[in-house]
Amino acid sequence: MNVEAIDRQQRKRFIKSSTIVLLAFATAFFARLIEALGLPAAVNFLHFATIPLACGIALAKARSKSQRQLTIVQEILLGLLIFFILMCASGLLNNAGLINVVLNYLMLTEPYLLLVAIACIPMSLKSTEKLHDWLVRFGFINLLFAFVQRFVLNLQLHDGLEDNIKGVFLHQGSGHVVGASVSLTFGTYYLFTAQKRPLWLRLLVFFATVIHVIISDAKQVLAVFLAALVLLFCTKLKDITEFLKYSVGAILAVSIAVWLANNGFLAWSVDMTLEGMKLKLVGFSIIPSFYHSPLNPLLGLGPGHTIGRLGGWMLRDYWDLLSPLGATQFSVSEAVWTAVGASWFGDKSSMFSPFFGWAGIWGDLGLLGLGAYSYLAFLVWHRLCSDDLARFFLLTIFVFGLIFTQLEEPGYMLFMAILLGLQWQKCRLSYN
């Protein structure tokens, strides 16, 4: 009887931990909505406290006996420690403010902290179903907001401004891309995992999320998913059976891409593409011109000092809030913005923006920082991606990092983290 009581107590503790994880995620996912209700802009920083707190609580409460879970958690925590040391070294080398170090570190590692929190909990089937249900609810809320914005409020062109179909990511410059990428990820996830729902309903939800992408004018998201599908196909080349299976997917992807091109979605001329790529890569020539130490190639120019989300515009937008905390800026981002303004292609497409995730990590933290962050991603691929769906989603993150600054976008990255963690928990239970 005592054993049963202890077991019930542990289950309650594990479920409570998963609930805390969910609430912490909600503080990032709905931050823009909460701000729209009248709360100060500082609410957008709340997740920087709730995510580490949720991770700490989950680690403190978890009592998993699985060596596999312990190994995964330990490896990711070690990777996070290495990344933190390099972040601090870069900050010291470049006289970056402490708040720069803290914000940049959390922006890049929050998804891994959330994954640690999920991975250390020995979830039951009931817990995974609960987390799945809430994730689906969040996905539907984002989709519903987008449809209301387009078909009820007609915000597709409001007050002369475009890109107003943003789902729950209101008043955010790239909110239309973030909302659309979250939505299409949700639609894909729902299509393949909501097995208790009829196929027609899952297909309907999936196509609704595709419509969300189109009405948001975020067609780059479709290109990202197609590229990720091709990359997933490439990982299957060793096995002839898998090769044949994924060949069908690749052929479909190319067919869709051709259709999009013929209908004007991807209709780029050669000259426009060359100019776009020139602009895309301009940061790689500008950043080295600001090096002042032999260590800069290894450690970069400092957290938030170059072309990531923090250095690109976040420090500027929240300067009144962050300046008293000792935030520092560098002239690299200004130089890159000048190059964008000087290019006739600068306002044509965000696809060719020089401000994107992988370049920002390299610029801020150098080759060592980029290597440490890539190692964290490798751990997730190797340890937590237990099926092709999870691998596909991780590849979409990789491709997004080549185009946008979504590696530092909390609403998107934490959604992906909780989805990957949940998928891993489901696979773990199926193996037991």
C-alpha positions in Angstrom: 0.0 0.0 0.0 2.8 2.4 0.8 4.4 1.6 -2.5 1.2 2.5 -4.3 0.9 5.7 -2.4 4.5 6.7 -3.3 3.8 5.8 -6.9 0.7 8.1 -7.0 2.7 10.9 -5.4 5.4 10.6 -8.0 2.9 10.6 -10.8 1.3 13.8 -9.4 4.8 15.3 -9.2 5.6 14.4 -12.8 2.3 15.7 -14.1 2.8 19.0 -12.2 6.2 19.4 -13.7 4.8 19.0 -17.2 2.1 21.5 -16.4 4.8 24.0 -15.2 6.6 23.4 -18.5 3.4 24.1 -20.4 2.7 27.3 -18.5 6.3 28.6 -19.1 5.9 27.9 -22.8 2.6 29.9 -22.8 4.3 33.0 -21.4 6.4 33.1 -24.7 3.7 31.9 -27.1 1.1 34.4 -26.0 3.4 37.3 -24.9 2.2 39.5 -27.8 -1.4 38.9 -27.0 -0.8 39.7 -23.3 1.0 42.9 -24.3 -2.0 43.8 -26.6 -4.3 43.7 -23.6 -2.4 46.6 -22.1 0.5 45.2 -20.1 3.9 46.9 -20.5 6.3 45.7 -23.2 8.5 44.1 -20.5 6.0 41.1 -20.6 7.9 40.0 -23.7 10.9 39.2 -21.5 8.9 37.1 -19.0 9.8 33.8 -20.6 13.5 34.5 -19.9 12.6 33.8 -16.2 9.8 31.2 -16.6 11.7 28.8 -18.9 14.8 28.5 -16.8 12.6 28.2 -13.7 10.5 25.5 -15.3 13.7 23.6 -16.3 15.1 23.9 -12.7 11.8 22.7 -11.2 11.7 19.7 -13.6 15.3 18.8 -12.8 14.7 19.1 -9.1 11.5 17.0 -9.1 12.4 14.4 -11.7 13.4 11.0 -10.3 13.9 9.0 -13.5 15.6 5.7 -13.2 16.2 5.5 -17.0 19.9 5.7 -17.8 19.0 6.8 -21.3 17.1 9.9 -20.0 19.9 10.7 -17.6 22.5 10.5 -20.3 20.5 12.8 -22.6 20.0 15.4 -19.9 23.6 15.3 -18.9 24.9 15.7 -22.4 22.7 18.6 -23.2 23.5 20.3 -19.9 27.2 19.9 -20.6 26.7 21.4 -24.1 24.9 24.3 -22.6 27.7 24.9 -20.1 30.3 24.9 -22.9 28.2 27.3 -24.9 27.8 29.6 -21.8 31.6 29.7 -21.3 32.2 30.7 -24.9 29.4 33.3 -24.7 31.1 34.8 -21.6 34.5 34.7 -23.3 33.1 36.5 -26.3 31.5 39.1 -24.1 34.7 39.7 -22.2 36.8 40.0 -25.4 34.4 42.5 -26.9 33.3 44.5 -23.8 29.7 43.4 -24.2 27.3 44.3 -21.5 26.3 41.6 -19.0 22.7 42.0 -20.1 23.8 41.3 -23.7 25.4 38.0 -22.6 22.3 36.9 -20.6 19.8 37.8 -23.2 21.7 36.3 -26.1 22.4 33.1 -24.2 18.8 32.7 -23.2 17.5 33.5 -26.6 19.6 30.8 -28.2 19.3 28.2 -25.4 15.8 28.5 -24.1 14.6 25.7 -26.5 17.3 23.4 -25.1 16.4 24.2 -21.5 12.8 23.3 -22.3 13.9 20.1 -24.0 15.9 19.3 -20.9 12.8 19.9 -18.7 10.7 17.6 -20.9 13.4 14.9 -21.3 14.0 14.5 -17.6 10.4 13.8 -16.8 9.4 10.1 -17.0 6.1 11.0 -18.5 3.2 8.6 -18.6 0.9 8.0 -21.6 -1.7 10.2 -19.9 0.8 13.1 -19.5 1.9 12.9 -23.1 -1.7 13.0 -24.2 -2.4 16.0 -22.0 0.6 17.8 -23.4 -0.4 16.9 -27.0 -3.9 18.2 -26.4 -2.7 21.6 -25.2 -0.2 21.9 -28.0 -3.0 21.2 -30.5 -5.2 23.9 -28.7 -2.4 26.4 -29.0 -2.0 25.6 -32.7 -5.7 26.0 -33.3 -5.8 29.4 -31.5 -3.0 30.7 -33.7 -4.8 29.5 -36.8 -8.1 31.0 -35.6 -6.5 34.4 -35.0 -5.0 34.4 -38.5 -8.4 33.5 -40.1 -10.2 36.2 -38.1 -7.6 38.8 -39.0 -8.0 37.9 -42.7 -11.6 37.0 -43.3 -13.4 39.0 -40.5 -11.2 42.0 -39.9 -9.7 42.2 -43.4 -6.3 43.2 -42.2 -4.4 42.0 -45.2 -3.7 45.6 -46.1 -4.4 47.9 -43.1 -3.4 51.6 -42.8 -1.1 51.1 -45.7 0.9 48.4 -43.9 1.3 44.9 -45.3 1.9 41.5 -43.5 -0.8 42.0 -40.9 -2.0 38.4 -40.8 0.2 37.3 -37.8 -1.9 34.9 -35.7 -1.1 35.3 -32.1 2.2 37.1 -32.8 0.7 40.6 -33.0 2.7 43.8 -33.4 5.8 41.9 -34.4 7.7 42.8 -37.5 8.1 39.2 -38.7 5.0 38.0 -36.9 3.4 36.9 -40.2 6.3 34.6 -40.9 6.5 33.3 -37.3 2.7 32.7 -37.1 2.7 31.0 -40.5 5.7 28.7 -39.7 4.1 27.7 -36.3 0.8 27.1 -38.1 2.2 24.9 -40.9 4.3 23.0 -38.3 1.2 22.4 -36.3 -0.8 21.3 -39.4 1.9 18.8 -40.3 2.2 17.5 -36.7 -1.6 17.1 -36.4 -1.8 15.3 -39.8 0.6 12.6 -38.7 0.0 12.3 -35.0 -3.7 12.9 -34.3 -4.5 9.3 -35.1 -7.7 9.3 -33.1 -9.1 11.8 -35.5 -10.5 10.9 -38.9 -8.2 11.4 -41.9 -10.5 13.9 -43.5 -10.3 16.2 -40.5 -6.5 15.9 -40.3 -6.2 16.8 -44.0 -8.6 19.7 -43.6 -6.6 21.1 -40.7 -3.4 20.7 -42.7 -4.7 22.5 -45.7 -6.1 25.2 -43.5 -2.6 25.8 -42.2 -1.4 26.0 -45.8 -4.0 28.7 -46.4 -2.7 30.5 -43.4 0.7 30.6 -45.0 -0.7 31.9 -48.2 -2.9 34.6 -46.7 0.0 35.7 -44.5 2.1 36.3 -47.6 4.8 34.1 -46.0 5.4 31.8 -48.9 9.0 31.4 -47.8 7.7 29.0 -45.2 6.6 26.7 -48.0 10.0 26.9 -49.5 11.6 26.0 -46.1 9.4 23.0 -45.7 10.2 21.8 -49.2 13.9 22.2 -48.6 13.7 20.4 -45.3 11.8 17.5 -47.1 14.6 17.3 -49.6 17.2 17.3 -46.9 15.3 14.5 -45.1 15.3 12.6 -48.3 19.1 13.0 -48.6 19.5 11.3 -45.2 17.8 8.2 -46.6 20.1 7.6 -49.4 21.9 4.6 -47.7 18.9 2.4 -47.7 17.3 1.4 -51.1 13.8 0.9 -49.5 13.9 4.3 -47.8 15.4 5.8 -51.0 12.4 4.7 -53.0 9.9 5.9 -50.4 11.4 9.3 -50.0 12.0 9.6 -53.8 8.2 9.9 -54.1 8.2 12.7 -51.5 11.1 14.5 -53.3 9.3 14.3 -56.6 6.1 15.7 -55.1 8.2 18.5 -53.5 9.8 19.5 -56.8 6.4 19.3 -58.5 4.9 21.7 -56.0 7.9 24.0 -56.3 7.4 24.1 -60.1 3.7 24.8 -59.7 4.5 27.7 -57.3 7.1 29.1 -59.8 4.6 28.9 -62.6 2.0 30.8 -60.5 4.3 33.6 -59.5 5.2 32.5 -56.0 8.9 31.9 -56.8 9.3 33.8 -60.0 12.8 35.2 -59.6 14.9 36.4 -62.5 18.6 35.5 -62.6 19.6 39.1 -62.0 17.3 39.4 -59.0 18.6 36.1 -57.6 22.2 37.2 -57.9 21.5 40.6 -56.3 19.6 38.9 -53.6 22.4 36.5 -52.8 24.9 39.3 -52.8 22.8 41.1 -50.2 22.2 37.9 -48.3 26.0 37.4 -47.8 27.0 41.0 -47.3 27.5 40.4 -43.5 30.3 38.0 -44.2 32.4 40.7 -45.7 31.3 43.5 -43.3 31.8 41.6 -40.0 35.5 40.7 -40.5 36.3 44.3 -41.2 35.4 45.1 -37.6 37.8 42.5 -36.1 40.1 44.1 -33.6 41.8 41.0 -32.1 43.3 37.7 -33.4 40.6 36.0 -31.3 37.7 37.6 -33.1 37.5 34.8 -35.8 37.1 32.3 -33.0 34.9 34.3 -30.5 33.2 36.8 -32.8 32.4 40.4 -32.0 30.3 39.9 -28.9 26.8 38.8 -27.9 24.2 41.1 -29.6 26.8 43.1 -31.5 26.3 41.9 -35.1 23.4 40.6 -37.3 21.4 38.3 -35.0 17.9 39.3 -33.7 19.4 40.9 -30.6 21.9 43.0 -32.4 19.9 43.6 -35.6 16.9 45.4 -34.0 15.9 44.1 -30.5 18.5 46.2 -28.6 17.3 49.2 -30.7 13.6 48.6 -30.1 14.0 48.0 -26.4 16.9 50.5 -25.8 15.0 52.5 -23.2 14.5 49.3 -21.2 17.9 47.7 -21.7 20.2 50.7 -21.7 19.9 51.3 -17.9 20.9 47.6 -17.5 24.2 48.1 -19.2 23.3 46.9 -22.7 25.9 47.6 -25.4 25.6 48.1 -29.2 28.1 47.9 -32.0 28.2 49.6 -35.4 28.2 46.3 -37.4 24.4 46.1 -37.6 24.2 49.8 -38.6 26.7 49.1 -41.4 24.7 46.1 -42.6 21.4 48.1 -42.4 23.1 50.7 -44.6 24.0 48.0 -47.1 20.4 46.9 -47.1 19.2 50.4 -47.8 21.8 50.9 -50.6 20.7 47.8 -52.4 17.8 48.1 -54.9 16.8 44.7 -53.7 16.8 45.6 -50.0 13.0 45.8 -49.6 12.1 43.2 -52.2 12.1 40.0 -50.0 13.0 38.9 -46.5 14.2 35.7 -48.1 17.5 37.5 -48.9 17.9 39.4 -45.7 21.5 39.5 -44.4 20.1 39.2 -40.8 19.7 35.5 -40.3 20.3 33.0 -37.5 23.4 31.1 -38.4 25.1 34.3 -39.6 24.2 36.0 -36.4 25.7 33.2 -34.2 28.9 33.3 -36.3 29.1 37.1 -36.2 28.5 37.4 -32.4 30.3 34.3 -31.2 32.7 33.3 -33.9 33.6 29.8 -35.1 33.8 28.3 -31.6 30.4 29.6 -30.7 28.9 28.4 -33.9 30.5 25.0 -33.3 29.1 24.8 -29.8 25.6 25.7 -30.9 25.8 23.2 -33.8 26.9 20.5 -31.3 23.7 21.2 -29.2 21.7 20.7 -32.4 23.6 17.5 -33.2 22.7 16.2 -29.7 19.0 16.8 -30.4 19.2 15.1 -33.7 21.1 12.1 -32.4 19.4 11.7 -29.0 15.9 13.1 -29.2 14.8 12.8 -32.9 13.5 9.2 -32.7 11.4 9.3 -35.9 11.4 10.9 -39.3 8.7 13.4 -38.3 11.0 14.8 -35.5 13.9 14.8 -37.9 11.9 16.7 -40.5 10.9 19.4 -38.0 14.5 19.8 -36.8 15.6 20.2 -40.5 13.0 23.0 -40.9 14.6 24.8 -38.0 18.0 24.4 -39.7 16.7 25.9 -42.9 14.8 28.7 -41.2 18.2 29.6 -39.6 19.6 30.2 -43.1 16.9 32.6 -44.0 15.4 34.4 -40.9 16.4 35.0 -37.3 13.9 32.4 -36.0 16.6 30.6 -34.1 16.2 33.5 -31.7 12.4 33.8 -31.9 11.0 32.4 -28.6 7.4 31.8 -29.8 8.6 29.6 -32.7 11.6 27.9 -31.1 9.8 27.0 -27.9 6.9 25.6 -29.9 9.3 23.5 -31.8 11.1 22.4 -28.6 7.9 21.3 -26.9 6.8 19.5 -30.0 10.2 17.6 -30.4 10.3 16.8 -26.7 6.7 15.4 -26.8 7.4 13.4 -29.9 10.5 11.9 -28.2 8.5 11.0 -25.1 5.9 9.3 -27.2 8.6 7.2 -28.9 10.2 6.4 -25.6 6.9 5.0 -24.3 6.3 3.0 -27.4 9.8 1.4 -27.0 9.1 0.4 -23.4 
